[in-house]
Amino acid sequence: MENLDNIVSLCKRRGFIFQGSDVYGGMAGTWDFGPLGTALKKNIMDAWWKFFVEDRNDMYGIDAAIIMNPRTWVASGHTATFADPLVECKECKSRFRADKIADGINESVTTEEFLNTHTKCPVCGKESWGPIRKFNMMFETHVGAILPDDDEATSNKNIAYLRPETAQGIFTNYKNVVDTFYPNLPFGLAQQGKAFRNEISPRDFILRDRECSQMEVEYFVHPDTWEQNFELMRTLQHEFLENVIGLPKEKIHELEVPAEDRAHYSKRTIDFMYDYPGGEEELMGLAYRTDFDLSNIQRESGKSMEYRDKQTGESFIPHVIEPSIGVERLFLAVMTAAYTEDEINGEKRTVLKLPENLAPYKFCVSPLLKNKPELITKAKEVFDLLKNKYSHVTWDDSGNIGKRYRKQDEIGTPKCIVIDFDTLNDNTVTVRDRNTTKQTRVNIANL
C-alpha cells in the first residue's frame, strides 16, 4: 500500500520533486521538479496533448499570456467570487480555510455553521474563532512603473493578477480563432500552462499548492447538443485516465457536484475523484459552463461572440464543455499508482511500476564491469544506438549490478540492458524487466 511520506521521500531522494527555494528554507505551497520529475511531468503533459489535441481533428492549441487585462477577471466573476472561507484563531492568530479543518461543511459555510462544528485549532488546540471572512485567492501584482510615493488611486490603475486558471486565456482567444480559422462546430481550444492560487493552507504535498500547471479544453458546442457532448468528454476523460495514463479504474470515482457546491459559472459539474494515500480527492473536473463566459466577454468588451453556422446560417453564442485537470494532481496520482514495495529472493525493494509511455527513462544501459575498457566501449555503442532510436535512455556504471537494478527499479525504468563478456562474442545483451526481474538474452539488432 502506497504511503505519502514514502512517496515524498522517494521524490526528493531520486530527484523527482524538491521543496521550492529549499536552499533558503523553502516556501510553503511551492515545489520544484528535478530532472526525473521534469521528464515524467513532460511525458504526462505530452500524453494529454496527443490524446486531446493531436489525435483529433476538432481541437486547436493556444498558449495565452499569464498576465491578462484585469477586465478579464471582472467579466469572468473571479474578482467578485473567487474566494475561500478564511477563519482566524483568536488565541494563536493562525489562519485556516474553514471547510478544510471542519467536518460536514463546504465552501459556502457561515460563521454560525462553522462554530457549531466545535472545531479546535490545529495549532494551539483552543476553540476560539473569529468570523468567517472571504479571502480572494488571486495573486495581485502591478504592471508598469509604480513609485513608493504614488497615491492609492494611481497604484490601483496598474493592478493586475496572475491568472488563477488557464480557461480565460482560451475564452479571450475564441473570437481570434473563429475569425482566422472558422472551424466547424463543435470544436475545442486546448491549453497547458501555469495557474496561480493564493491558497490559505497549502497541503498534502503537490495536491494543493500555490503554483500549478493546468491542462484544459474548452469545447464549443451548439446549445441544443450540450448533453451529448458532455457525455463524449466524460467518456474521453475515463479513456485518458485509465488507458493512456494507466490509473487503476477502481480508484477513480465520479462525484456529481450539487448546485450549491458548483463553481459560479457551472450548470453541471462532475468531479473525477481519485483514491490518494490521504483519502479521496479531486483529480479532474468536467463542467458545463453554458454560455456564461462568452456572454460576459461580449457584454464587457462590446464585441460579438456569436458563431454563424456554416450550413444553417443560424447565429448564436456557443455553449462550452470543459474538461480540466491539474498536472501536479495527475503526477501524484501516477506516482501513487506506480509505487510498490515487494520482495525479490528474500530482499525487499521499492519499485515504480510506471507505464512505459510515462517513465522518465525507457532503458538503462550498463557495462557489467566499469574497469574493463572493452565492455565500456561496447556499452557506449549500445547506448548511442538506443539513444538515437528512443531518446529516453540513461547510463549507469556505479556500484555492482544489483545496486544498479534497485536504483532503476526505484525511478521506474522498465528495462535494464547489460553488456557482458558474452556480448563481445555473440552480440547479445541481457535485458532485465523491471516488474518481473526476468532476464533474457537479446541480439543488439533486435533491441
ZAMARGU-4260 file (C-alpha; in steps of 0.2 Angstrom, whole numbers, plus 5000, padded with zeros to 4 digits):
<rodrens>
0) 5000/5000/5000 | 5007/5017/4995 | 5011/5029/5009 | 5013/5048/5005 | 5028/5050/5016
5) 5037/5036/5007 | 5032/5044/4990 | 5038/5062/4996 | 5055/5054/5002 | 5057/5045/4985
10) 5053/5060/4976 | 5067/5070/4985 | 5080/5056/4986 | 5079/5052/4967 | 5077/5069/4960
15) 5058/5070/4956 | 5052/5084/4966 | 5061/5096/4979 | 5054/5109/4990 | 5053/5126/4982
20) 5068/5138/4987 | 5074/5123/4998 | 5091/5131/5000 | 5083/5146/5009 | 5072/5136/5020
25) 5058/5133/5007 | 5042/5142/5003 | 5025/5134/5008 | 5015/5128/4993 | 5029/5129/4980
30) 5038/5114/4973 | 5052/5112/4961 | 5053/5097/4949 | 5070/5089/4947 | 5077/5080/4932
35) 5067/5064/4933 | 5051/5074/4939 | 5053/5086/4924 | 5054/5071/4912 | 5039/5062/4920
40) 5029/5078/4920 | 5033/5082/4902 | 5028/5064/4897 | 5011/5066/4906 | 5008/5083/4898
45) 5013/5076/4881 | 5002/5061/4883 | 4987/5073/4887 | 4991/5084/4872 | 4992/5070/4860
50) 4976/5062/4866 | 4965/5078/4867 | 4973/5088/4853 | 4985/5079/4840 | 4974/5064/4838
55) 4958/5074/4835 | 4953/5084/4820 | 4942/5096/4830 | 4955/5103/4843 | 4966/5118/4841
60) 4980/5123/4853 | 4984/5140/4860 | 4996/5147/4873 | 4989/5163/4881 | 4998/5176/4892
65) 4999/5173/4911 | 4995/5192/4915 | 4979/5197/4906 | 4969/5213/4906 | 4961/5215/4923
70) 4944/5217/4915 | 4946/5198/4911 | 4943/5194/4929 | 4929/5206/4931 | 4919/5198/4917
75) 4923/5180/4922 | 4917/5183/4940 | 4934/5180/4948 | 4936/5197/4956 | 4919/5195/4965
80) 4918/5177/4969 | 4935/5168/4968 | 4936/5167/4987 | 4938/5154/5000 | 4931/5155/5018
85) 4945/5160/5030 | 4945/5159/5048 | 4957/5165/5061 | 4961/5158/5078 | 4959/5172/5091
90) 4972/5164/5103 | 4987/5160/5091 | 4982/5170/5076 | 4984/5156/5064 | 4973/5156/5049
95) 4965/5142/5040 | 4952/5138/5026 | 4937/5134/5037 | 4930/5120/5026 | 4947/5110/5027
100) 4948/5109/5046 | 4930/5106/5050 | 4919/5091/5045 | 4902/5092/5036 | 4904/5109/5029
105) 4908/5116/5012 | 4915/5132/5004 | 4898/5142/5007 | 4899/5139/5026 | 4893/5153/5038
110) 4901/5158/5054 | 4887/5151/5064 | 4888/5134/5054 | 4907/5134/5057 | 4906/5137/5076
115) 4893/5124/5078 | 4906/5111/5072 | 4916/5115/5088 | 4932/5113/5079 | 4948/5115/5088
120) 4963/5125/5081 | 4975/5113/5073 | 4990/5123/5080 | 4985/5128/5098 | 4971/5116/5102
125) 4959/5130/5108 | 4941/5133/5101 | 4942/5152/5099 | 4937/5158/5082 | 4934/5175/5073
130) 4921/5177/5060 | 4922/5168/5043 | 4929/5180/5030 | 4930/5178/5011 | 4948/5178/5005
135) 4951/5181/4986 | 4964/5169/4980 | 4970/5178/4965 | 4988/5184/4967 | 4989/5203/4964
140) 5003/5212/4955 | 5006/5229/4947 | 5010/5232/4929 | 5021/5246/4924 | 5031/5259/4934
145) 5024/5261/4952 | 5034/5273/4964 | 5033/5272/4983 | 5026/5289/4984 | 5011/5286/4972
150) 4994/5288/4979 | 4982/5274/4981 | 4972/5279/4965 | 4987/5279/4954 | 4993/5262/4961
155) 4976/5254/4958 | 4976/5259/4940 | 4991/5247/4937 | 4984/5232/4947 | 4984/5216/4938
160) 4983/5197/4943 | 4992/5181/4940 | 4979/5171/4931 | 4970/5159/4943 | 4965/5147/4929
165) 4970/5145/4910 | 4952/5144/4904 | 4950/5163/4902 | 4965/5164/4890 | 4956/5152/4879
170) 4939/5162/4880 | 4948/5178/4876 | 4955/5170/4861 | 4939/5162/4855 | 4935/5176/4843
175) 4953/5176/4836 | 4952/5158/4832 | 4935/5159/4824 | 4940/5174/4813 | 4956/5166/4807
180) 4951/5148/4806 | 4932/5147/4806 | 4931/5129/4812 | 4916/5119/4811 | 4906/5117/4827
185) 4909/5108/4838 | 4927/5112/4841 | 4939/5114/4855 | 4953/5125/4861 | 4966/5117/4872
190) 4979/5125/4883 | 4993/5119/4895 | 5001/5132/4907 | 5004/5139/4924 | 4990/5145/4935
195) 4992/5153/4952 | 4981/5152/4968 | 4985/5160/4984 | 4979/5145/4995 | 4976/5149/5013
200) 4983/5132/5018 | 4993/5123/5005 | 4994/5104/5010 | 4996/5086/5005 | 5012/5088/4995
205) 5009/5094/4977 | 4990/5090/4979 | 4986/5108/4984 | 4999/5121/4980 | 5000/5140/4976
210) 5008/5137/4959 | 5002/5123/4947 | 5001/5118/4929 | 4984/5115/4921 | 4978/5106/4906
215) 4961/5112/4900 | 4950/5111/4885 | 4935/5122/4881 | 4924/5113/4869 | 4912/5125/4860
220) 4895/5117/4855 | 4878/5121/4849 | 4867/5124/4865 | 4855/5110/4860 | 4869/5097/4859
225) 4877/5101/4876 | 4872/5085/4884 | 4878/5073/4871 | 4895/5082/4870 | 4896/5082/4889
230) 4894/5063/4889 | 4908/5062/4875 | 4920/5072/4886 | 4915/5061/4901 | 4920/5045/4891
235) 4936/5053/4884 | 4942/5058/4902 | 4939/5040/4908 | 4949/5033/4892 | 4963/5045/4895
240) 4965/5042/4914 | 4963/5023/4913 | 4970/5018/4896 | 4983/5032/4892 | 4989/5036/4909
245) 4986/5019/4917 | 4977/5023/4933 | 4968/5009/4941 | 4950/5010/4936 | 4944/5005/4954
250) 4952/5021/4961 | 4943/5033/4950 | 4926/5039/4956 | 4913/5051/4949 | 4905/5064/4960
255) 4890/5073/4954 | 4893/5090/4961 | 4877/5098/4969 | 4871/5115/4964 | 4877/5124/4980
260) 4894/5117/4978 | 4897/5121/4960 | 4908/5135/4953 | 4898/5151/4949 | 4899/5148/4930
265) 4893/5129/4930 | 4876/5122/4927 | 4883/5104/4929 | 4899/5098/4936 | 4906/5080/4938
270) 4922/5079/4948 | 4933/5064/4944 | 4939/5059/4962 | 4955/5048/4965 | 4960/5037/4980
275) 4976/5046/4985 | 4986/5040/5000 | 4977/5053/5011 | 4960/5049/5005 | 4948/5053/4991
280) 4952/5070/4982 | 4948/5078/4966 | 4959/5073/4951 | 4949/5080/4936 | 4934/5091/4933
285) 4921/5091/4919 | 4910/5106/4919 | 4896/5113/4908 | 4899/5132/4908 | 4884/5136/4897
290) 4887/5152/4888 | 4892/5161/4904 | 4910/5166/4899 | 4907/5171/4881 | 4891/5181/4885
295) 4901/5190/4899 | 4915/5194/4887 | 4903/5201/4874 | 4895/5212/4887 | 4911/5218/4895
300) 4920/5220/4878 | 4906/5226/4867 | 4912/5213/4854 | 4901/5200/4847 | 4905/5182/4852
305) 4891/5174/4841 | 4896/5160/4829 | 4887/5159/4812 | 4883/5141/4807 | 4890/5137/4790
310) 4876/5126/4785 | 4860/5134/4793 | 4866/5152/4794 | 4860/5152/4812 | 4869/5164/4824
315) 4871/5160/4842 | 4884/5161/4856 | 4891/5143/4858 | 4890/5134/4875 | 4905/5126/4882
320) 4910/5109/4890 | 4926/5110/4900 | 4937/5095/4904 | 4951/5102/4916 | 4965/5094/4926
325) 4979/5099/4936 | 4996/5092/4931 | 5003/5090/4949 | 4987/5081/4955 | 4989/5069/4940
330) 5008/5067/4943 | 5004/5062/4961 | 4991/5050/4956 | 5003/5042/4943 | 5016/5041/4957
335) 5004/5033/4970 | 4998/5021/4957 | 5015/5016/4952 | 5023/5015/4969 | 5026/4997/4975
340) 5035/4988/4989 | 5038/4970/4986 | 5051/4956/4990 | 5063/4948/4977 | 5073/4932/4983
345) 5070/4937/5001 | 5076/4955/4998 | 5064/4970/5000 | 5064/4983/4986 | 5054/4998/4981
350) 5049/4999/4963 | 5039/5012/4952 | 5029/5002/4940 | 5026/5017/4928 | 5018/5014/4912
355) 5032/5014/4898 | 5025/5029/4889 | 5027/5039/4905 | 5043/5033/4913 | 5057/5046/4913
360) 5069/5033/4905 | 5064/5018/4894 | 5081/5010/4896 | 5096/5010/4907 | 5112/5004/4898
365) 5126/4996/4909 | 5143/4988/4907 | 5144/4973/4918 | 5161/4980/4925 | 5167/4998/4923
370) 5185/4994/4924 | 5185/4984/4908 | 5188/4996/4893 | 5181/4983/4880 | 5165/4982/4890
375) 5164/5001/4891 | 5167/5003/4873 | 5153/4991/4868 | 5141/4998/4881 | 5143/5015/4874
380) 5139/5008/4856 | 5123/5001/4863 | 5119/5017/4872 | 5121/5028/4857 | 5110/5015/4847
385) 5096/5016/4859 | 5098/5035/4862 | 5096/5038/4844 | 5081/5027/4842 | 5072/5030/4859
390) 5079/5046/4866 | 5074/5042/4884 | 5090/5032/4889 | 5101/5033/4904 | 5119/5026/4908
395) 5124/5018/4924 | 5140/5010/4929 | 5141/5014/4948 | 5141/5000/4961 | 5138/4982/4957
400) 5124/4977/4945 | 5112/4973/4959 | 5113/4990/4966 | 5110/4997/4948 | 5095/4987/4946
405) 5087/4993/4963 | 5091/5011/4958 | 5082/5009/4941 | 5068/5000/4949 | 5065/5015/4961
410) 5065/5028/4947 | 5053/5017/4936 | 5065/5012/4921 | 5056/4997/4913 | 5071/4989/4905
415) 5090/4987/4910 | 5102/4982/4896 | 5118/4974/4902 | 5134/4972/4892 | 5144/4957/4897
420) 5159/4947/4890 | 5146/4936/4880 | 5141/4952/4871 | 5159/4953/4864 | 5157/4936/4856
425) 5139/4934/4850 | 5132/4952/4850 | 5119/4948/4863 | 5114/4958/4879 | 5105/4954/4895
430) 5088/4963/4895 | 5081/4963/4913 | 5062/4968/4916 | 5058/4980/4930 | 5042/4972/4935
435) 5046/4953/4934 | 5065/4955/4936 | 5066/4941/4922 | 5082/4942/4912 | 5083/4937/4894
440) 5097/4937/4880 | 5093/4948/4865 | 5103/4952/4850 | 5108/4970/4849 | 5100/4972/4832
445) 5083/4967/4839 | 5083/4980/4854
</rodrens>
